[in-house]
C-alpha cells in the first residue's frame, strides 16, 4: 500500500514531480480523462480506463516528451504512477498503443467535446475563429499508409475517416501530414480548439473546406461568426461557402487576384493610418527609440464577388494594406537580387565567350534557370543565346588553352523601367472580408494581425510538445498521437491564459505576458520525497518556493501536498 506522509522525513529517493504540480490540476479542471471515457465504452478486461491512461500520456507530452516505450520509467521517476494510481509496469507501449487505437476511433467526437469544455472554461466566445495550417514531418517507411479516398465522408464520423496519408508534400522531400488548427484568439493569445489531420500532399484549400464542414457540424461556426485565415486558404469558393451559411470571412488574398482592382481605383483610394502596432513598435515609440518607426496604412474598396455555385452576388470589402516595414524589406531584397543576377549573368557571358567545350544552349539554359531560381527580380532580365556566324567566329581572337572558338554569343539586358514600376507595389497586400460594415477596417486589420498568436502556438508542436523520435506501428496510431498532442496544445495554452487572467491590471508587462513555458519551468526542480515504512511506500511533498506558491495561488490550483492527500491514505499514527 502507498501512503502519504508529510511530517516525519523518511525519504530515501527524490521523485522529479516538477511540472506535474501544474499539469495534474490543469487536466483535472479540463476533465480530460472523463471526457475521453465518455466516448469509450467500458471494457471489463481493462484494469484502467483509456481516459486515465491517455491523460497520463498527455501529461508526459506536456512535461517531458518521450517515446512510448519510456513512459513507464518516466511515470515511476516522477511519481505520476502514484497520482494516476496506475502501476508503472502497466504502462508498457502495448497498453499505450491500444489506448491510442481506441482514441483514434472516437478522435473527432472527443476533440469536439473538449473544444466545448475549453470555450466554457476560458470564458471565450466562438464568434471569431482563426484557422491556420501547419505540417508535421515523419521519418520511416509507413508502407501501410494510403491516400484517403475522395469519397471519404465529411464532416468526420470518427472511425469512418481513415488516417491521414503520410506522404511527400508537393514541395517537400520529407514525408509529412498536414494539420489544420482552428483557434479562438483575443488579446491574451490563442487557444486551439480543433486539429484536423490531412494527407501530406493536400493543400490549404482542402484543409479549410473540411475544417469548415466540421465546425458547421459541431455548431462551433454559426451564422454571424467570423472566420479569419491566411492567403493559402483564400478562394472565391471559400468566401461563398461561408456566405451561404450566414458566416463572415476575413482572409488574406493573393495580390495577383486584386491587382487589376487596385489599378482601377488606386488614384481614388483613401489611405488611413492603422492603429495596430506590434509590441516592439509600441516600445520604440514609448522610449523614443532611434530605430525605424514602422507603420501600416489601410484603404478600403467595396467590391462584389460571385458565388460559383449559385451565381449569387456576394458584397464584400477589399482592404488594401501598406506596410512600411515590408516596403523597406522588398526594396532591399530587390536591389540585392538584381545585383546577384547581374553578376551571375555577366559570369555566364564570360564563360560562353571563352568557348568552354561543354558550353551548349542546354547547359547555359540550366545555369540561368538555377541562377534565377524563385527570385522575383528575374522578371527584369532578358537573355538570349545567339549562334555566331562563321565570319563572326573567324574574327574572334584565338581561344585559350583547353577551350575552342565560341559558337554562341550570350547577351542579357536589364529592364530598369520595369524594376521601377514594380517598386510602386512594395509593401502592398490585400485582405478580403464579408464582415458587416459596422466593423471598421482598422478593427478587422487588428484582428487579422492576431493571427500571429496562432502561428506562435504552432511553434509549440515542434518545441516543448515536440514528438521526439517515436515508433508507432500504424498510421492510425500516428494520427491518434497527433490528435492527442492537439489536446496537449489546448491545455498548454489554457494554462497560459488562466495565469494571465489572474494577473492584476497594474502588474509589470513581463508578468502580464508570462508564458506557459515559463510557468512549467518554474517547477522544474520541484520534487517529491519517497521512502519506505512498515506500511509500504511513503510519499512526502517538499516545500514550495515563494514563487511556486504564488503561481498556484493565482491559478487556484491545489498544492502537491493537497494532491497527495486527495489520492493517498495518511500514515497511521502510532502511540
C-alpha positions in Angstrom: 0.0 0.0 0.0 1.3 3.5 -0.8 0.7 6.2 1.8 1.1 9.9 2.0 3.5 11.1 4.7 4.1 14.8 5.4 5.6 15.2 8.9 8.5 12.8 9.6 11.1 12.7 6.8 11.7 9.1 5.9 12.7 9.8 2.3 15.3 7.8 0.5 14.8 9.0 -3.1 13.5 12.1 -4.8 10.8 11.9 -7.5 11.1 14.6 -10.2 7.5 15.7 -9.8 8.3 19.1 -11.5 5.7 20.4 -13.9 3.1 17.8 -12.8 2.4 20.2 -9.9 0.6 22.4 -12.5 -0.4 19.8 -15.1 -2.4 17.5 -12.8 -4.8 20.2 -11.6 -4.9 21.6 -15.1 -6.0 18.3 -16.6 -8.4 17.8 -13.8 -10.0 21.2 -14.4 -10.4 20.3 -18.1 -11.8 16.9 -17.2 -9.7 15.2 -19.9 -10.0 11.6 -18.6 -13.7 11.8 -18.1 -14.4 13.4 -21.5 -12.4 10.7 -23.2 -14.1 7.9 -21.3 -17.5 9.4 -22.1 -16.9 8.4 -25.7 -15.3 5.0 -24.9 -17.5 2.0 -23.9 -16.2 0.4 -20.7 -14.0 -2.7 -21.2 -14.1 -5.1 -18.3 -10.8 -6.6 -19.4 -9.1 -3.3 -18.9 -7.9 -2.5 -15.4 -7.5 1.2 -16.2 -9.7 3.2 -18.5 -8.4 4.6 -21.7 -9.1 8.1 -20.5 -7.0 7.6 -17.4 -4.1 6.1 -19.5 -4.3 8.8 -22.2 -4.5 11.7 -19.7 -1.2 10.3 -18.2 0.3 10.1 -21.7 -0.9 13.7 -22.3 0.8 14.8 -19.1 4.0 13.2 -20.3 3.9 15.1 -23.6 3.4 18.3 -21.7 6.0 17.6 -19.0 8.8 15.6 -20.8 8.1 14.4 -24.3 9.5 10.9 -24.7 8.9 7.7 -26.6 6.1 5.4 -25.6 8.5 2.7 -24.5 9.9 5.1 -21.9 6.6 6.3 -20.4 6.7 3.6 -17.7 10.1 4.7 -16.4 9.0 8.4 -16.6 5.9 7.7 -14.5 8.0 5.9 -11.9 10.6 8.6 -11.8 8.1 11.5 -11.4 5.5 9.8 -9.2 2.9 10.0 -11.9 2.2 6.3 -11.4 1.0 7.1 -7.8 -1.1 10.2 -8.7 -2.8 8.3 -11.5 -2.9 5.1 -9.5 -1.5 3.1 -12.4 1.5 0.8 -11.7 4.4 1.8 -13.9 4.6 -1.8 -15.1 1.2 -1.5 -16.6 2.3 1.5 -18.8 4.0 -0.5 -21.5 4.0 0.6 -25.1 1.5 -2.1 -26.0 -1.1 -0.7 -23.4 -0.5 2.8 -24.6 -0.8 1.7 -28.2 -4.2 0.1 -27.5 -5.4 3.2 -25.8 -4.3 5.2 -28.9 -6.2 2.8 -31.1 -9.4 3.3 -29.1 -8.8 7.1 -29.1 -8.5 7.1 -32.9 -11.9 5.5 -33.3 -13.5 8.5 -31.5 -10.9 11.2 -32.0 -13.2 13.8 -33.7 -16.0 13.4 -31.1 -13.5 13.7 -28.3 -11.9 16.8 -29.7 -15.3 18.4 -30.2 -16.3 17.7 -26.6 -13.1 19.1 -25.3 -13.4 22.2 -27.5 -16.8 22.9 -26.0 -15.4 22.5 -22.5 -12.5 24.7 -23.4 -14.7 27.6 -24.5 -16.6 27.3 -21.2 -13.6 27.2 -19.0 -11.8 30.0 -20.9 -15.0 32.1 -20.9 -14.4 32.6 -24.7 -16.9 33.2 -27.5 -16.6 31.3 -30.8 -17.9 34.4 -32.7 -14.4 34.9 -34.1 -12.3 31.9 -35.1 -8.9 31.7 -36.6 -7.7 28.9 -38.9 -4.1 28.2 -39.8 -2.5 25.1 -41.2 0.9 23.6 -40.4 2.6 20.3 -41.1 4.4 17.6 -39.1 7.3 15.7 -40.5 7.8 12.0 -40.2 10.7 9.5 -40.9 10.3 5.9 -41.8 8.6 3.8 -44.4 5.0 3.7 -43.3 4.3 1.4 -46.2 0.7 0.8 -45.0 -0.2 4.4 -45.3 -2.7 5.0 -48.1 -4.3 8.1 -49.6 -7.7 8.9 -48.2 -10.4 8.1 -50.8 -12.1 11.0 -52.5 -15.4 9.6 -51.2 -14.3 9.9 -47.5 -17.4 11.3 -45.7 -17.1 14.8 -44.2 -17.8 16.1 -41.7 -15.9 13.4 -39.9 -17.6 10.3 -38.4 -14.6 9.3 -36.3 -13.6 5.8 -37.5 -15.3 6.3 -40.9 -12.4 8.6 -41.8 -9.2 6.7 -42.4 -5.9 8.1 -41.1 -4.1 10.9 -43.0 -1.7 9.7 -45.6 1.9 10.1 -44.5 3.5 11.1 -47.8 5.7 13.6 -49.6 4.2 17.1 -49.9 4.1 18.9 -53.2 7.2 21.0 -52.5 8.8 18.8 -49.7 11.3 16.0 -49.9 10.4 14.7 -46.4 7.2 12.7 -45.5 4.6 14.7 -43.7 0.9 15.1 -42.8 -0.8 18.5 -42.8 -2.7 19.7 -39.8 -5.3 22.4 -39.9 -5.8 24.1 -36.5 -8.9 26.2 -35.6 -8.4 28.5 -32.6 -10.1 31.3 -30.7 -8.0 34.3 -30.3 -8.1 37.5 -28.2 -5.5 39.9 -26.6 -4.4 37.1 -24.2 -3.4 34.8 -27.0 -4.7 31.8 -29.0 -6.5 28.8 -27.6 -6.6 25.9 -30.1 -10.0 24.1 -30.3 -9.8 21.6 -33.1 -7.0 20.0 -35.0 -7.7 18.2 -38.3 -5.2 15.9 -40.0 -4.9 15.8 -43.8 -2.9 13.8 -46.3 0.6 15.2 -46.7 0.0 16.2 -50.3 -3.2 18.1 -49.7 -3.3 21.9 -50.0 -4.8 24.5 -47.7 -8.0 24.8 -49.7 -8.9 21.2 -48.8 -7.9 21.9 -45.2 -10.2 24.9 -44.7 -13.1 23.3 -46.7 -13.1 20.2 -44.4 -12.5 22.2 -41.3 -15.5 24.5 -42.0 -17.7 21.4 -42.6 -16.6 20.1 -39.2 -17.2 23.4 -37.5 -20.6 23.7 -39.0 -21.5 20.2 -37.9 -20.4 20.8 -34.3 -22.2 24.2 -34.1 -18.9 25.9 -33.5 -19.3 28.1 -36.6 -22.8 29.6 -36.6 -24.5 32.5 -38.5 -22.8 35.8 -37.8 -19.5 34.3 -36.8 -16.2 35.5 -38.4 -13.5 33.1 -39.7 -10.0 34.5 -40.2 -7.3 32.8 -42.3 -4.2 33.4 -44.3 -3.5 33.7 -48.0 -3.1 30.0 -48.8 -6.8 29.3 -47.8 -8.3 32.0 -50.0 -10.6 31.3 -52.9 -13.9 32.7 -54.0 -15.5 29.3 -53.2 -14.3 29.6 -49.6 -15.9 33.1 -49.3 -19.1 31.8 -50.9 -19.2 28.7 -48.7 -19.3 30.8 -45.5 -21.6 33.3 -47.0 -24.2 30.6 -47.8 -24.1 29.6 -44.1 -24.5 33.2 -43.0 -20.9 33.4 -41.7 -18.3 36.1 -42.4 -14.8 35.9 -43.8 -11.6 37.8 -43.2 -8.9 36.3 -45.4 -5.6 37.5 -46.9 -5.8 37.1 -50.7 -3.1 36.7 -53.4 -2.1 40.2 -54.7 -2.5 39.0 -58.3 -6.2 38.4 -57.8 -6.8 42.0 -56.9 -4.0 43.8 -58.8 -6.4 45.0 -61.5 -8.9 46.2 -58.9 -6.2 48.2 -57.2 -5.1 49.7 -60.5 -8.6 50.7 -61.3 -9.2 52.6 -58.1 -5.6 53.5 -57.0 -5.9 57.2 -57.7 -9.1 57.5 -55.6 -8.2 55.3 -52.6 -8.4 57.0 -49.2 -5.4 55.8 -47.1 -5.7 55.9 -43.4 -3.1 55.1 -40.7 -3.8 51.8 -39.0 -3.9 51.8 -35.2 -2.2 48.4 -34.9 1.4 48.4 -33.8 3.5 45.4 -32.8 4.8 45.4 -29.2 8.3 46.3 -30.5 6.9 49.3 -32.4 5.0 50.4 -29.3 8.2 50.1 -27.3 10.1 52.2 -29.8 7.6 55.0 -29.6 7.3 54.8 -25.8 11.1 55.2 -25.3 11.7 57.5 -28.3 14.0 54.9 -29.9 16.1 55.9 -32.9 15.2 52.6 -34.6 12.7 52.9 -37.5 9.2 53.7 -36.6 7.2 51.4 -38.9 3.5 51.7 -39.6 0.6 50.3 -41.6 -1.9 52.2 -43.8 -5.3 50.9 -44.9 -7.5 51.7 -47.9 -11.0 50.2 -48.4 -12.7 49.4 -51.6 -16.2 48.0 -51.9 -16.4 45.0 -54.2 -18.7 42.2 -55.3 -17.9 38.5 -55.8 -20.0 35.9 -57.5 -20.8 32.6 -55.9 -19.5 30.0 -58.4 -22.3 27.5 -57.4 -25.4 29.8 -57.1 -24.2 32.8 -59.2 -25.4 34.9 -56.3 -23.7 38.2 -55.7 -21.6 38.5 -52.5 -21.0 42.1 -51.3 -17.6 42.4 -49.7 -14.8 44.9 -48.9 -11.3 44.7 -50.2 -8.8 46.1 -47.7 -5.6 47.2 -49.3 -2.7 47.2 -46.8 0.6 49.1 -47.0 3.4 48.1 -44.6 6.4 50.4 -44.4 8.5 47.6 -43.0 7.6 45.2 -45.9 8.2 48.0 -48.4 11.8 48.5 -47.0 12.4 44.8 -47.0 11.1 44.4 -50.6 13.4 47.2 -51.8 16.5 45.8 -50.1 15.7 42.3 -51.4 15.1 43.5 -55.0 18.4 45.5 -55.0 20.3 42.6 -53.6 18.8 40.1 -56.1 19.3 42.5 -59.1 23.0 42.8 -58.2 23.3 39.0 -57.8 21.6 38.3 -61.1 23.5 40.9 -63.0 26.8 39.5 -61.6 25.8 35.9 -62.3 24.7 36.6 -65.9 27.9 38.5 -66.6 29.9 35.5 -65.4 27.8 33.3 -67.7 28.6 35.6 -70.6 32.3 35.4 -69.9 32.1 31.6 -69.8 30.3 31.5 -73.2 32.8 34.0 -74.7 35.8 31.8 -73.5 34.4 28.9 -75.6 34.4 26.2 -72.9 33.9 22.8 -74.7 30.8 22.0 -72.6 29.1 25.2 -73.4 25.8 24.5 -75.2 22.4 26.1 -75.3 21.1 23.4 -72.9 23.8 23.8 -70.3 23.6 27.6 -70.3 19.8 27.4 -70.0 20.2 25.2 -66.9 22.7 27.7 -65.4 20.4 30.6 -66.0 17.4 28.7 -64.5 19.4 27.8 -61.4 20.6 31.4 -61.1 17.1 32.9 -61.4 15.5 30.3 -59.0 12.5 31.9 -57.4 13.8 35.4 -57.3 11.1 37.9 -58.4 13.8 40.2 -59.8 14.4 37.6 -62.6 11.4 39.2 -64.4 13.5 42.3 -65.1 16.2 40.4 -67.0 16.0 39.1 -70.6 18.7 36.9 -72.2 19.4 35.1 -75.4 22.0 32.6 -76.9 22.6 33.6 -80.5 24.7 31.3 -82.7 27.7 33.0 -84.2 28.2 33.1 -88.0 31.4 31.6 -89.4 32.6 35.1 -90.2 32.0 36.3 -86.6 33.9 33.2 -85.2 36.8 33.9 -87.6 37.1 37.5 -86.3 37.5 36.3 -82.7 40.9 36.0 -81.1 42.5 32.5 -80.7 40.9 30.5 -77.9 42.6 29.9 -74.6 44.3 26.5 -73.9 41.6 23.9 -73.3 38.9 26.0 -75.0 37.6 26.4 -78.5 36.3 29.2 -80.6 32.9 30.1 -79.1 29.9 29.1 -81.1 27.4 31.4 -79.4 27.0 34.9 -78.2 25.3 35.3 -74.8 23.5 38.6 -74.3 21.4 39.9 -71.5 19.5 43.1 -70.7 18.0 44.7 -67.6 14.7 46.5 -67.7 15.2 49.3 -65.3 11.8 50.8 -66.0 10.0 47.5 -65.1 12.0 47.4 -61.8 11.0 51.0 -61.0 7.3 50.2 -61.8 7.4 47.1 -59.6 8.7 49.3 -56.7 5.4 51.1 -56.7 3.8 47.9 -55.2 6.3 47.4 -52.5 4.7 46.8 -49.1 1.2 46.3 -50.5 -1.0 43.3 -49.7 -4.8 42.7 -49.7 -7.5 41.4 -47.3 -11.0 40.4 -48.3 -13.9 40.5 -45.9 -17.6 40.0 -45.8 -17.9 41.3 -42.2 -20.6 43.9 -41.6 -19.6 47.4 -42.3 -20.2 48.3 -38.7 -16.8 46.6 -38.1 -14.2 49.0 -39.3 -11.3 48.1 -41.5 -9.0 49.2 -38.7 -10.6 46.8 -36.2 -10.6 44.0 -38.7 -7.0 44.5 -39.5 -6.1 44.3 -35.8 -8.0 41.1 -35.5 -6.2 39.7 -38.6 -2.8 40.6 -37.1 -3.7 38.5 -34.1 -3.3 35.5 -36.5 0.3 35.7 -35.3 -0.8 34.2 -32.0 -2.0 31.0 -33.8 1.4 30.8 -35.7 3.1 31.1 -32.3 1.1 28.2 -31.0 2.2 26.1 -33.9 5.7 26.6 -32.6 4.8 24.6 -29.5 4.1 21.5 -31.7 7.7 21.4 -32.7 9.5 22.5 -29.5 8.1 22.0 -25.9 5.5 19.5 -27.1 7.5 18.0 -30.0 7.1 14.4 -30.9 10.6 13.1 -30.4 11.6 10.0 -32.4 8.7 7.7 -31.7 8.0 4.4 -33.3 4.3 3.9 -33.9 3.2 0.8 -35.8 0.3 2.1 -37.8 -0.8 5.4 -39.4 -3.9 5.3 -37.2 -1.7 5.5 -34.1 0.3 8.3 -35.6 -2.9 10.3 -36.2 -4.2 9.4 -32.7 -1.0 10.8 -31.1 -1.2 13.9 -33.2 -4.8 14.5 -32.1 -3.7 13.9 -28.5 -1.0 16.4 -29.0 -3.7 18.8 -30.2 -5.3 18.4 -26.8 -2.0 18.9 -25.1 -1.6 22.1 -27.1 -5.1 23.2 -25.9 -4.2 22.5 -22.3 -0.8 24.3 -22.7 -2.4 27.5 -24.0 -5.2 27.3 -21.4 -2.6 27.2 -18.6 -1.0 30.4 -20.0 -4.4 32.0 -20.3 -5.6 31.1 -16.8 -2.4 32.7 -15.4 -2.6 35.9 -17.5 -6.3 36.3 -16.5 -5.2 36.2 -12.8 -2.5 38.9 -13.2 -3.6 42.3 -11.7 -4.1 45.1 -14.3 -1.2 47.2 -12.9 1.3 44.4 -12.9 4.6 44.6 -14.9 4.3 43.9 -18.6 6.6 40.8 -18.3 4.2 39.4 -15.7 1.1 40.0 -17.9 2.9 38.2 -20.8 4.2 35.3 -18.7 4.1 32.1 -20.9 3.1 28.5 -20.2 6.7 27.5 -20.9 7.9 29.8 -18.1 5.2 28.6 -15.8 6.3 25.0 -16.2 9.9 25.9 -16.0 9.3 27.5 -12.6 8.5 24.0 -11.2 11.3 22.2 -13.0 13.3 21.5 -9.8 10.4 20.6 -7.6 10.4 17.0 -6.3 8.6 14.5 -4.0 10.4 12.5 -1.4 9.8 8.8 -1.3 10.7 6.4 1.4 9.7 3.1 2.9 8.0 2.3 6.1 6.4 -0.9 7.6 3.2 0.3 6.0 4.7 0.4 2.5 5.8 3.1 0.1 5.5 6.6 1.5 5.5 9.9 -0.4 6.2 13.3 1.1 5.6 16.7 -0.6 8.6 19.1 -0.3 8.5 22.8 0.5 7.4 25.1 -2.4 9.4 28.2 -3.2 7.6 31.5 -2.7 7.3 31.9 -6.5 5.8 28.4 -6.8 3.3 29.2 -4.1 2.3 32.4 -5.7 1.7 30.7 -9.1 -0.5 28.0 -7.6 -2.5 30.6 -5.6 -3.1 32.8 -8.7 -4.2 29.8 -10.7 -6.4 28.5 -7.9 -4.6 25.1 -8.0 -4.1 22.8 -5.1 -0.6 22.3 -3.7 1.3 19.0 -4.3 0.6 18.1 -0.6 -3.1 18.6 -1.2 -2.9 16.5 -4.4 -1.3 13.7 -2.4 -3.7 13.9 0.4 -6.6 13.6 -2.0 -5.4 10.3 -3.5 -3.4 8.6 -0.7 -4.1 7.5 2.8 -2.3 9.1 5.8 0.3 7.1 7.6 -1.3 5.6 10.8 -0.4 7.4 14.0 1.5 5.2 16.5 1.2 5.6 20.2 
